Amino acid sequence: MRSVPYLLISLFFLTGISPGNPTTFASPETSEFFSFENDLEGWTIKGTDLEHGSGFIDWSITRTQDMAKDGASSLRFLINNQNDAGKIWIEKPFSVEPSQTYQVSVEYALAATEPENSGPLFVIITGVQNKSPNTRDDLVPAYKDGANNGTMEPGYKWVEKKYEFIARSDEQAKLYVTIGIWGIWEVGKIFYFDSVRVTLSKKPEETRFFSFENDFEGWMPRAADVELGDGSIDWSITHSKEIWEDGVASVKFDLNDLNENGKIWIERTFSVEPKKKYKITLDYAFHSADCGDAPRFRIITGVFRKQPQSGDDLTDAFQEKTTSCAWGWLHKSYQFTLKSKKSDVLYVVIGIKGIQEDHRTYNFDSVCVTLTKK
C-alpha cells in the first residue's frame, strides 16, 4: 500500500464510487435507505491514522455477500490495527438548506463478533457535521460507543444502532454523515454494516442554535447550594476546547460535590408574548465522564417563568441521572409546555446536580431551543 490517496483513488475505480452528487433534501423531513445491493450508493471510503513504519496497516471497506441484514449484500470493514490508531469510515454528503438547524437520525445494522462484556472494544464512528472530516480531530464529534454484538456470547450477530444529532448547516448547505470504526488496540478486526437509514428533519424557523464557539453566547453560569462550612465547594463552568460536538468548542461543567448537594447550571432568557402558552423543546449534546462505579450526578434541564435563585427553585428541572461514560456524545431531548402569564421572558436552564460526594466533569454542546406558541 503506497499511500492513502493512492488507495482511495483505486477504490473509487474498483467500486464505481461517485464522490460527488450529494443526496438533496428539500422537504422538512426526508429519509433515505441504503442496502448496498449494487454499489456503494453514493457513499465514499475514507481513512486516517493508517501509517505504520514506512508503510500502512492493512485495511479495506468492500461490498460483500458474506452476510447481510437486508437483501444479499453488506459492507465489510477490515482493519489490521497494527499501529493502535487506525480509523476507517464511509461518508456521504446530504444537501440541505443553508444556515438551518436539522435533527438527524442515523440508523444501521452492525455485525460484530465481540460480546458486550469484552474489553477493550473498538469504537464506533458515527457523526453528522457540516464539513467533511479528514483527520482524527475532525472525527471527535463522531466517536461513539464500543463495537460489540449486543449479547453476552461471542460470534457475529446483527445489532441495531441508532444515533441522534442536532446539526447546523453553513453557507455550503451540506451535512456530511460518517459511519465507521476506530481501532484502539493492536489487533485485526472485521465488522459488517448494512441497512443504513438517514433521516433529516428541519427544525422550525424560530429555533435558536448555540455552539459556544467563541463565548457563552448569552448564557450565564449560575450555582446554588455550593456552601461548605465557612467556604464553598469547588465548581466552574468554562468555555472549553478539549472536546466538542459542533465546531471546536463546548461548555465544560466541573463540580467537586463535597457537600453532596451542589447545583451548577447555565441560564438564558428567551423573549415571549405575555399570557400565551408555549411548547418548548430543548435538545443538546451531552458528554459524561462518569465511569465504572462512580456516583451518578443528575441532569438539570427546565424552563421557568421566574429566574431560579435556589436549589429548591430548580426542583421541576431535575431530570435523570447521568449515564456511564462512553467515547462519544449523547443526544438529549426534553419538551415542556408553559404559559408565560404576565412575564415577557422565559428562563431556560441546563446543568448538573451533585447527589454524592465526588468530583465529576461534563460537557454540553449543540444546544437547540425551540419555542412554539400554541
PADO-195743 format. One record per residue (C-alpha): x, y, z. Coordinates in pm, whole numbers, plus 50000, padded with zeros to 5 digits. Example, Ala and Ser with C-alpha at 12.3 -4.5 7.8 and 13.67 -1.06 7.14 Angstrom:
BEGIN
px = 51230&py = 49550&pz = 50780
px = 51367&py = 49894&pz = 50714
REM end
This chain:
BEGIN
px = 50000&py = 50000&pz = 50000
px = 50178&py = 50311&pz = 49875
px = 49963&py = 50585&pz = 50021
px = 49616&py = 50656&pz = 50145
px = 49526&py = 50883&pz = 49849
px = 49650&py = 50614&pz = 49606
px = 49437&py = 50350&pz = 49778
px = 49127&py = 50568&pz = 49782
px = 49161&py = 50653&pz = 49412
px = 49196&py = 50282&pz = 49337
px = 48888&py = 50201&pz = 49542
px = 48687&py = 50466&pz = 49358
px = 48756&py = 50289&pz = 49029
px = 48713&py = 49937&pz = 49165
px = 48380&py = 50004&pz = 49332
px = 48238&py = 50264&pz = 49097
px = 48209&py = 50526&pz = 49371
px = 48094&py = 50869&pz = 49264
px = 48234&py = 51113&pz = 49522
px = 48003&py = 51395&pz = 49410
px = 47628&py = 51408&pz = 49363
px = 47514&py = 51453&pz = 49724
px = 47163&py = 51348&pz = 49816
px = 46934&py = 51653&pz = 49819
px = 46678&py = 51706&pz = 50095
px = 46425&py = 51973&pz = 50004
px = 46128&py = 51882&pz = 50226
px = 46110&py = 51950&pz = 50604
px = 46168&py = 51579&pz = 50673
px = 46320&py = 51322&pz = 50440
px = 46452&py = 50971&pz = 50494
px = 46676&py = 50764&pz = 50270
px = 46767&py = 50395&pz = 50299
px = 47089&py = 50227&pz = 50179
px = 47128&py = 49850&pz = 50141
px = 47440&py = 49837&pz = 49917
px = 47289&py = 49578&pz = 49684
px = 47456&py = 49701&pz = 49363
px = 47721&py = 49953&pz = 49467
px = 47812&py = 50196&pz = 49746
px = 47508&py = 50411&pz = 49661
px = 47694&py = 50742&pz = 49678
px = 47898&py = 50674&pz = 49991
px = 48276&py = 50727&pz = 49967
px = 48552&py = 50542&pz = 50151
px = 48795&py = 50729&pz = 50377
px = 49060&py = 50661&pz = 50641
px = 49311&py = 50834&pz = 50865
px = 49593&py = 50742&pz = 51107
px = 49677&py = 50440&pz = 50892
px = 50055&py = 50483&pz = 50877
px = 50276&py = 50207&pz = 51019
px = 50653&py = 50223&pz = 50995
px = 50742&py = 50313&pz = 50638
px = 50408&py = 50191&pz = 50505
px = 50047&py = 50145&pz = 50608
px = 49837&py = 49898&pz = 50800
px = 49612&py = 49666&pz = 50600
px = 49255&py = 49787&pz = 50575
px = 48963&py = 49784&pz = 50336
px = 48594&py = 49865&pz = 50304
px = 48424&py = 49649&pz = 50042
px = 48084&py = 49521&pz = 49941
px = 48035&py = 49157&pz = 50034
px = 47778&py = 48879&pz = 50034
px = 47940&py = 48704&pz = 50332
px = 47645&py = 48816&pz = 50540
px = 47367&py = 49072&pz = 50513
px = 47087&py = 49222&pz = 50719
px = 46884&py = 49347&pz = 50422
px = 46899&py = 49187&pz = 50077
px = 47213&py = 48992&pz = 49986
px = 47495&py = 49245&pz = 50043
px = 47655&py = 49447&pz = 50319
px = 47975&py = 49646&pz = 50371
px = 48277&py = 49465&pz = 50515
px = 48518&py = 49675&pz = 50722
px = 48859&py = 49510&pz = 50769
px = 49129&py = 49678&pz = 50976
px = 49454&py = 49514&pz = 51088
px = 49521&py = 49775&pz = 51354
px = 49896&py = 49728&pz = 51399
px = 49951&py = 50096&pz = 51478
px = 49686&py = 50105&pz = 51753
px = 49519&py = 50410&pz = 51596
px = 49352&py = 50336&pz = 51261
px = 49019&py = 50492&pz = 51169
px = 48818&py = 50392&pz = 50860
px = 48473&py = 50507&pz = 50756
px = 48222&py = 50572&pz = 50481
px = 48089&py = 50920&pz = 50419
px = 47803&py = 51075&pz = 50226
px = 47706&py = 51444&pz = 50183
px = 47340&py = 51542&pz = 50201
px = 47232&py = 51874&pz = 50050
px = 47016&py = 52085&pz = 50283
px = 46916&py = 52448&pz = 50314
px = 47199&py = 52685&pz = 50413
px = 47227&py = 52814&pz = 50771
px = 46948&py = 52595&pz = 50905
px = 46921&py = 52362&pz = 51204
px = 46839&py = 51995&pz = 51149
px = 46765&py = 51697&pz = 51366
px = 46936&py = 51399&pz = 51207
px = 46884&py = 51033&pz = 51284
px = 47140&py = 50776&pz = 51165
px = 47037&py = 50411&pz = 51194
px = 47205&py = 50092&pz = 51076
px = 47272&py = 49728&pz = 51149
px = 47620&py = 49639&pz = 51280
px = 47761&py = 49286&pz = 51291
px = 48045&py = 49243&pz = 51539
px = 48189&py = 48931&pz = 51698
px = 48280&py = 49058&pz = 52046
px = 48015&py = 49037&pz = 52323
px = 47917&py = 49331&pz = 52541
px = 48142&py = 49222&pz = 52829
px = 48457&py = 49214&pz = 52615
px = 48725&py = 49473&pz = 52659
px = 48875&py = 49678&pz = 52523
px = 48639&py = 49718&pz = 52229
px = 48697&py = 49903&pz = 51904
px = 48493&py = 50226&pz = 51889
px = 48206&py = 50304&pz = 51654
px = 48235&py = 50616&pz = 51440
px = 47904&py = 50785&pz = 51359
px = 47864&py = 51157&pz = 51306
px = 47690&py = 51442&pz = 51128
px = 47892&py = 51755&pz = 51050
px = 47877&py = 52050&pz = 50813
px = 48229&py = 51981&pz = 50686
px = 48388&py = 51664&pz = 50553
px = 48614&py = 51514&pz = 50825
px = 48966&py = 51409&pz = 50725
px = 49167&py = 51383&pz = 51049
px = 49124&py = 51227&pz = 51393
px = 49044&py = 51571&pz = 51538
px = 48780&py = 51623&pz = 51270
px = 48621&py = 51298&pz = 51390
px = 48599&py = 51397&pz = 51759
px = 48220&py = 51457&pz = 51738
px = 48171&py = 51114&pz = 51575
px = 48333&py = 50883&pz = 51834
px = 48057&py = 50676&pz = 51992
px = 48035&py = 50357&pz = 52199
px = 48208&py = 50018&pz = 52182
px = 48157&py = 49799&pz = 51874
px = 48003&py = 49482&pz = 52023
px = 47738&py = 49232&pz = 51913
px = 47481&py = 49334&pz = 52174
px = 47486&py = 48998&pz = 52357
px = 47693&py = 48822&pz = 52622
px = 47805&py = 48549&pz = 52379
px = 48087&py = 48569&pz = 52120
px = 48023&py = 48536&pz = 51748
px = 47885&py = 48757&pz = 51473
px = 47537&py = 48889&pz = 51543
px = 47349&py = 49183&pz = 51399
px = 47269&py = 49464&pz = 51642
px = 47056&py = 49768&pz = 51558
px = 47226&py = 50103&pz = 51622
px = 47062&py = 50446&pz = 51625
px = 47220&py = 50785&pz = 51695
px = 47056&py = 51127&pz = 51705
px = 47219&py = 51461&pz = 51623
px = 47140&py = 51830&pz = 51610
px = 47341&py = 51986&pz = 51326
px = 47357&py = 52336&pz = 51184
px = 47432&py = 52377&pz = 50813
px = 47657&py = 52658&pz = 50694
px = 47659&py = 52854&pz = 50368
px = 47783&py = 52543&pz = 50184
px = 47440&py = 52383&pz = 50253
px = 47566&py = 52030&pz = 50312
px = 47569&py = 51789&pz = 50605
px = 47818&py = 51501&pz = 50598
px = 47720&py = 51169&pz = 50754
px = 48003&py = 50934&pz = 50859
px = 47988&py = 50569&pz = 50971
px = 48290&py = 50358&pz = 51058
px = 48534&py = 50204&pz = 51305
px = 48821&py = 50331&pz = 51522
px = 49078&py = 50070&pz = 51621
px = 49203&py = 50132&pz = 51975
px = 49436&py = 49835&pz = 52024
px = 49677&py = 49629&pz = 51814
px = 49468&py = 49351&pz = 51664
px = 49292&py = 49274&pz = 51337
px = 48910&py = 49301&pz = 51326
px = 48629&py = 49265&pz = 51073
px = 48289&py = 49433&pz = 51104
px = 47983&py = 49444&pz = 50879
px = 47741&py = 49734&pz = 50824
px = 47405&py = 49719&pz = 50647
px = 47054&py = 49870&pz = 50636
px = 47164&py = 50232&pz = 50676
px = 46885&py = 50487&pz = 50715
px = 46944&py = 50863&pz = 50736
px = 46656&py = 51091&pz = 50833
px = 46687&py = 51470&pz = 50830
px = 46419&py = 51689&pz = 50989
px = 46442&py = 52064&pz = 50958
px = 46382&py = 52248&pz = 51283
px = 46126&py = 52535&pz = 51288
px = 46244&py = 52879&pz = 51182
px = 46216&py = 53010&pz = 51540
px = 46474&py = 52757&pz = 51662
px = 46787&py = 52901&pz = 51826
px = 47114&py = 52707&pz = 51800
px = 47414&py = 52758&pz = 52031
px = 47757&py = 52612&pz = 51956
px = 47969&py = 52814&pz = 52206
px = 48247&py = 52870&pz = 51955
px = 48374&py = 53198&pz = 52098
px = 48189&py = 53255&pz = 52425
px = 47873&py = 53162&pz = 52618
px = 47650&py = 53325&pz = 52354
px = 47425&py = 53491&pz = 52609
px = 47408&py = 53202&pz = 52858
px = 47506&py = 53287&pz = 53216
px = 47680&py = 53048&pz = 53463
px = 47486&py = 53008&pz = 53789
px = 47516&py = 52798&pz = 54106
px = 47321&py = 52713&pz = 54422
px = 47383&py = 52506&pz = 54736
px = 47760&py = 52523&pz = 54695
px = 47835&py = 52626&pz = 55056
px = 48069&py = 52410&pz = 55266
px = 48149&py = 52521&pz = 55620
px = 48278&py = 52877&pz = 55605
px = 48362&py = 52845&pz = 55237
px = 48228&py = 52670&pz = 54931
px = 48290&py = 52363&pz = 54719
px = 48496&py = 52395&pz = 54402
px = 48297&py = 52436&pz = 54083
px = 48334&py = 52601&pz = 53745
px = 48156&py = 52642&pz = 53414
px = 48403&py = 52732&pz = 53141
px = 48438&py = 52768&pz = 52765
px = 48640&py = 52462&pz = 52661
px = 48820&py = 52338&pz = 52350
px = 48908&py = 51999&pz = 52498
px = 48613&py = 51826&pz = 52332
px = 48330&py = 51936&pz = 52106
px = 48026&py = 51814&pz = 51917
px = 47982&py = 52113&pz = 51684
px = 48268&py = 52335&pz = 51572
px = 48570&py = 52322&pz = 51804
px = 48433&py = 52421&pz = 52146
px = 48181&py = 52330&pz = 52414
px = 48084&py = 52430&pz = 52770
px = 48259&py = 52234&pz = 53046
px = 48097&py = 52177&pz = 53387
px = 48332&py = 52088&pz = 53675
px = 48173&py = 52007&pz = 54013
px = 48360&py = 51878&pz = 54318
px = 48047&py = 51788&pz = 54516
px = 48194&py = 51768&pz = 54866
px = 47865&py = 51874&pz = 55026
px = 47664&py = 51618&pz = 54820
px = 47418&py = 51888&pz = 54717
px = 47581&py = 52129&pz = 54469
px = 47393&py = 52254&pz = 54165
px = 47553&py = 52438&pz = 53873
px = 47386&py = 52546&pz = 53551
px = 47380&py = 52784&pz = 53258
px = 47077&py = 53006&pz = 53210
px = 46939&py = 53219&pz = 52930
px = 46625&py = 53429&pz = 52881
px = 46406&py = 53398&pz = 52572
px = 46150&py = 53661&pz = 52479
px = 45784&py = 53555&pz = 52459
px = 45441&py = 53716&pz = 52448
px = 45269&py = 53757&pz = 52788
px = 44975&py = 53530&pz = 52872
px = 45049&py = 53285&pz = 52593
px = 45106&py = 52911&pz = 52611
px = 45430&py = 52779&pz = 52461
px = 45572&py = 52440&pz = 52374
px = 45946&py = 52444&pz = 52441
px = 46180&py = 52179&pz = 52303
px = 46537&py = 52160&pz = 52436
px = 46792&py = 51945&pz = 52250
px = 47163&py = 51924&pz = 52318
px = 47472&py = 51707&pz = 52303
px = 47590&py = 51578&pz = 52641
px = 47926&py = 51421&pz = 52725
px = 47963&py = 51235&pz = 53055
px = 48281&py = 51143&pz = 53236
px = 48106&py = 50912&pz = 53486
px = 48286&py = 50578&pz = 53460
px = 48275&py = 50240&pz = 53631
px = 48113&py = 50250&pz = 53975
px = 48148&py = 50627&pz = 54014
px = 47846&py = 50807&pz = 54158
px = 47598&py = 50936&pz = 53904
px = 47505&py = 51301&pz = 53925
px = 47170&py = 51431&pz = 53793
px = 47095&py = 51635&pz = 53483
px = 46923&py = 51972&pz = 53524
px = 46709&py = 52087&pz = 53232
px = 46400&py = 52305&pz = 53257
px = 46205&py = 52619&pz = 53172
px = 46076&py = 52875&pz = 53426
px = 45866&py = 53190&pz = 53430
px = 46081&py = 53336&pz = 53708
px = 46456&py = 53321&pz = 53744
px = 46550&py = 53032&pz = 53976
px = 46756&py = 53150&pz = 54273
px = 46783&py = 52846&pz = 54498
px = 46817&py = 52472&pz = 54467
px = 46452&py = 52433&pz = 54563
px = 46353&py = 52659&pz = 54274
px = 46515&py = 52408&pz = 54036
px = 46319&py = 52103&pz = 54156
px = 46099&py = 52081&pz = 53845
px = 46413&py = 52077&pz = 53626
px = 46576&py = 51773&pz = 53786
px = 46597&py = 51503&pz = 53519
px = 46754&py = 51156&pz = 53502
px = 47089&py = 51053&pz = 53649
px = 47392&py = 51083&pz = 53422
px = 47477&py = 50771&pz = 53226
px = 47806&py = 50585&pz = 53237
px = 48096&py = 50718&pz = 53034
px = 48136&py = 50647&pz = 52666
px = 48375&py = 50766&pz = 52400
px = 48117&py = 50991&pz = 52248
px = 47842&py = 51244&pz = 52285
px = 47486&py = 51152&pz = 52383
px = 47183&py = 51331&pz = 52242
px = 46934&py = 51464&pz = 52498
px = 46587&py = 51599&pz = 52420
px = 46321&py = 51738&pz = 52657
px = 45983&py = 51901&pz = 52597
px = 45791&py = 52141&pz = 52820
px = 45459&py = 52326&pz = 52799
px = 45438&py = 52655&pz = 52987
px = 45215&py = 52963&pz = 52995
px = 45404&py = 53290&pz = 53011
px = 45136&py = 53463&pz = 53224
px = 45246&py = 53824&pz = 53291
px = 45611&py = 53767&pz = 53200
px = 45757&py = 53855&pz = 52861
px = 46056&py = 53619&pz = 52906
px = 46111&py = 53254&pz = 52992
px = 46424&py = 53125&pz = 53165
px = 46588&py = 52814&pz = 53020
px = 46834&py = 52627&pz = 53243
px = 47074&py = 52341&pz = 53164
px = 47317&py = 52194&pz = 53417
px = 47421&py = 51936&pz = 53675
px = 47307&py = 51846&pz = 54027
px = 47552&py = 51666&pz = 54256
px = 47400&py = 51390&pz = 54467
px = 47706&py = 51214&pz = 54610
px = 48048&py = 51320&pz = 54730
px = 48263&py = 51303&pz = 54418
px = 48438&py = 51518&pz = 54161
px = 48288&py = 51494&pz = 53810
px = 48314&py = 51680&pz = 53478
px = 48065&py = 51708&pz = 53193
px = 48040&py = 51892&pz = 52862
px = 47741&py = 52040&pz = 52680
px = 47728&py = 52146&pz = 52315
px = 47492&py = 52194&pz = 52017
px = 47218&py = 52340&pz = 52235
px = 46895&py = 52382&pz = 52039
px = 46599&py = 52577&pz = 52185
px = 46263&py = 52585&pz = 52003
px = 45973&py = 52791&pz = 52143
px = 45643&py = 52738&pz = 51960
px = 45332&py = 52933&pz = 52053
px = 45035&py = 52700&pz = 52098
REM end
